[in-house]
Amino acid sequence: MNFFVDDDIRKAETLPSSFYRHQSVFEELKHKVFLKNWLWIGDQSMLAGSIKQRPITFLENFIDEPILLSVDKDHELKCLSNICTHRANILVHHPDSKSKITCGYHGRRFDLGGKMEFMPEFEEVENFPRECDHLKVFPLINWQGHFFVGLSPNGDFNKILNKMEERIGFLPLEQFKHDSKYSKEYIVGAHWALYCDNYLEGFHIPFVHPDLNQALDYGEYKTEIYDHLTLQIGYSDTSKDCFVLPPNHPDYGKNVAAFYYWIFPNMMFNFYPWGLSINIVKPISTNKTKVQFISYVYDESKINEGAGSQIDKVEREDEFVVENVHRGLQSTFYERGRFSVKREKGVHYFQWLLAKYLNEK
């Protein structure tokens, strides 16, 4: 199934309703979109203390790829396949402090860098070991203590992170601490891309989020588009509950209440004066999505003020709209819509990228 979104937003139509409905398209997104892009998988606390191995499932209930974070003998962070190269047994089931990875099925042993070191009863096997007998090593980036993994990624992810740092680099990110009481998971009864569609525009704020609208100057709300990245800037008409920006900052002199970053295809990094809310959108089915909200607090005294307050209420308001759009897309009489040139640049870019990836051979 081919999809087309004109790169000129003035002429473009949205993705058709069939994109959100068809199981075959949902399956195709796994290989053409998610396997080719990066995913946030957690932070440095995953390997705290004596832990040297931690198993993870890359996009559980969707791609379900078993991977393993490890710290090798040179103290380097690695991301390895968690599948034994002998008979595909899962190697590690729980966090562990051992300095070797040993398969519990037939005893094949690897070091923490993924190199196969020993295999019993293989003395007569010719041309062994080969390169394919070592564990596959996946690209991994540690950014400010946050871990990103790409299974088969396109492009240079550091360019995206560098672009983000142009505006949020002044923040003491190393002092942001994960806070479980401000972190939640939500199950949304809608296609995952609809959740991203909604996030990527401020058009709905006056209609859906009355409290957030009071904290933001809707007339000044701005969206900037970069390669596989968008930035929405929430300005305020008062300096109260805003960032204190340094003189060399691109927005110096303006009242910025929030920086909303979206990274293709499913990651949101929302920076507020109180800290950071990471939102990871995880597909489950064509009509069910898990959304993780992971909060890193810098100044708890500001968490109930301004654009970064009442996050749970804003989420519930978004869920109501997104689930209703999902229901509407099941209609026999709706096919596609158009984009607001002024307000829906981010949605247009997201849908254009999806069409581009899906049409690649």
Secondary structure as UniProt FT lines:
FT   TURN            9..11
FT   HELIX           17..21
FT   HELIX           23..32
FT   HELIX           34..36
FT   STRAND          38..43
FT   HELIX           44..47
FT   TURN            49..50
FT   STRAND          53..58
FT   TURN            59..63
FT   STRAND          65..71
FT   TURN            73..74
FT   STRAND          77..81
FT   TURN            85..87
FT   STRAND          100..102
FT   TURN            104..106
FT   STRAND          109..111
FT   TURN            112..113
FT   STRAND          116..118
FT   TURN            120..121
FT   TURN            123..124
FT   HELIX           131..133
FT   STRAND          140..143
FT   TURN            144..145
FT   STRAND          146..150
FT   HELIX           157..168
FT   TURN            169..170
FT   HELIX           173..175
FT   STRAND          177..178
FT   HELIX           180..182
FT   STRAND          184..188
FT   HELIX           192..199
FT   TURN            203..204
FT   HELIX           205..208
FT   HELIX           210..215
FT   HELIX           218..220
FT   STRAND          222..226
FT   TURN            227..228
FT   STRAND          229..235
FT   TURN            240..241
FT   TURN            247..248
FT   TURN            250..253
FT   STRAND          256..263
FT   TURN            264..266
FT   STRAND          267..272
FT   TURN            273..274
FT   STRAND          275..285
FT   TURN            286..287
FT   STRAND          288..297
FT   HELIX           300..302
FT   TURN            303..304
FT   HELIX           306..308
FT   HELIX           311..328
FT   TURN            329..330
FT   TURN            332..333
FT   TURN            341..343
FT   HELIX           345..359
//
